[in-house]
Amino acid sequence: MNLGEPYGLIIISFILTLIVTLAYKFFTDQKLMKELKEEMKALQKEVKELKDHPEKMMEAQKKAMEKNMKYLMHSMKPTLITFIPIILIFGWLRQYYTAIGNPDLPPFGLTWIWTYIIFSLVMSIALRKILKIY
């Protein structure tokens, strides 16, 4: 963490995001995840087209919810695998930034947690596109 702020936190954010993204890629069936996403997208389009037919619309929504639940169940495995290490690292980060007085990080003026969240979201989107993760 001797890189100066916020660079150390940005590097940690990148490393953690990369680990979580790779865990998601390797612990999920990417072919199945892609198929489920495409099916959910098609069902959402169908729901929009069936606005005038409430009964058919409800049936399409039910199918979409089933696909969504299946998608969520498959995405839980990498979440469970990475949860404990992430919690431990977050505990360490909190102690580190509390010990140095929890300053706002330059140049953003945000606390460490908000800096981490913003950079993690941006890097996650980029890594998912680069690694073609569904």
C-alpha positions in Angstrom: 0.0 0.0 0.0 3.0 2.3 -0.4 1.9 3.3 -3.8 0.1 6.3 -2.6 -3.6 6.8 -2.5 -5.8 5.9 -4.3 -3.5 3.8 -6.4 -3.0 1.0 -3.9 -6.8 0.7 -3.5 -7.3 0.7 -7.3 -4.8 -2.1 -7.7 -6.5 -4.2 -4.9 -9.8 -3.4 -6.6 -8.6 -4.7 -9.9 -7.1 -7.9 -8.4 -10.2 -8.7 -6.4 -12.5 -8.0 -9.4 -10.3 -10.2 -11.7 -10.4 -13.1 -9.1 -14.2 -12.9 -8.8 -14.7 -12.6 -12.5 -12.4 -15.6 -13.3 -14.2 -17.6 -10.5 -17.5 -16.8 -12.2 -16.2 -17.8 -15.6 -14.7 -21.1 -14.5 -17.3 -22.2 -12.0 -20.3 -21.6 -14.2 -21.4 -23.3 -17.4 -20.9 -20.3 -19.8 -22.8 -22.0 -22.6 -25.9 -22.5 -20.4 -25.6 -19.0 -18.9 -25.6 -17.5 -22.5 -28.6 -19.6 -23.5 -30.5 -18.6 -20.3 -29.8 -14.9 -20.9 -30.9 -15.1 -24.5 -34.1 -16.9 -23.5 -34.8 -14.3 -20.8 -34.3 -11.5 -23.3 -36.7 -13.2 -25.8 -39.3 -13.7 -23.1 -39.0 -10.0 -22.0 -39.6 -9.0 -25.6 -42.6 -11.3 -25.7 -44.0 -9.8 -22.5 -43.8 -6.3 -24.1 -45.6 -7.5 -27.2 -48.4 -9.1 -25.1 -49.5 -6.0 -23.3 -53.0 -6.3 -24.8 -53.3 -10.0 -23.7 -52.9 -10.1 -19.9 -53.3 -13.9 -19.5 -50.6 -14.6 -22.1 -48.5 -11.9 -20.7 -48.6 -13.5 -17.2 -47.7 -16.9 -18.7 -44.7 -15.3 -20.4 -43.7 -13.5 -17.2 -43.9 -16.8 -15.3 -41.6 -18.5 -17.8 -39.2 -15.5 -17.6 -39.1 -15.8 -13.8 -38.3 -19.5 -14.0 -35.4 -18.8 -16.3 -34.2 -16.0 -14.1 -34.3 -18.3 -11.0 -32.3 -21.0 -12.9 -29.8 -18.3 -13.9 -29.4 -17.1 -10.3 -29.0 -20.6 -9.0 -26.1 -21.3 -11.4 -24.5 -18.0 -10.5 -24.5 -18.7 -6.8 -21.6 -21.2 -6.8 -18.9 -18.7 -7.6 -20.4 -16.2 -5.2 -20.2 -18.8 -2.4 -16.6 -19.7 -3.3 -15.4 -16.1 -3.3 -17.5 -14.8 -0.4 -15.2 -15.6 2.6 -11.9 -14.4 1.0 -13.6 -11.1 0.0 -15.0 -10.6 3.5 -11.6 -11.1 5.0 -9.9 -8.7 2.6 -12.7 -6.1 3.2 -12.0 -6.5 6.9 -8.4 -5.8 6.4 -9.1 -2.8 4.1 -11.4 -1.3 6.7 -8.8 -1.7 9.5 -6.1 -0.2 7.2 -8.1 2.9 6.3 -9.4 3.3 9.9 -5.9 3.2 11.2 -4.8 6.0 8.9 -7.8 8.1 9.9 -10.1 7.0 7.1 -9.2 10.0 4.9 -11.0 10.9 1.7 -9.0 9.6 -1.2 -7.7 12.1 -3.6 -8.5 13.2 -6.3 -12.1 12.0 -5.8 -12.8 13.0 -2.3 -14.5 9.7 -1.6 -14.0 7.2 1.2 -12.2 4.0 0.5 -15.4 1.9 0.2 -16.9 4.2 -2.5 -13.6 4.3 -4.4 -13.5 0.5 -4.3 -17.1 0.1 -5.5 -16.8 2.6 -8.4 -13.5 1.1 -9.7 -14.7 -2.5 -9.1 -17.9 -1.9 -11.1 -16.0 -0.3 -14.0 -13.4 -3.0 -14.1 -16.0 -5.8 -13.8 -17.9 -4.5 -16.8 -14.6 -4.3 -18.8 -13.4 -7.7 -17.7 -16.7 -9.4 -18.5 -16.6 -7.9 -22.0 -13.0 -8.9 -22.6 -13.4 -12.4 -21.2 -16.8 -12.9 -22.8 -18.6 -13.8 -19.6 -22.4 -14.2 -19.6 
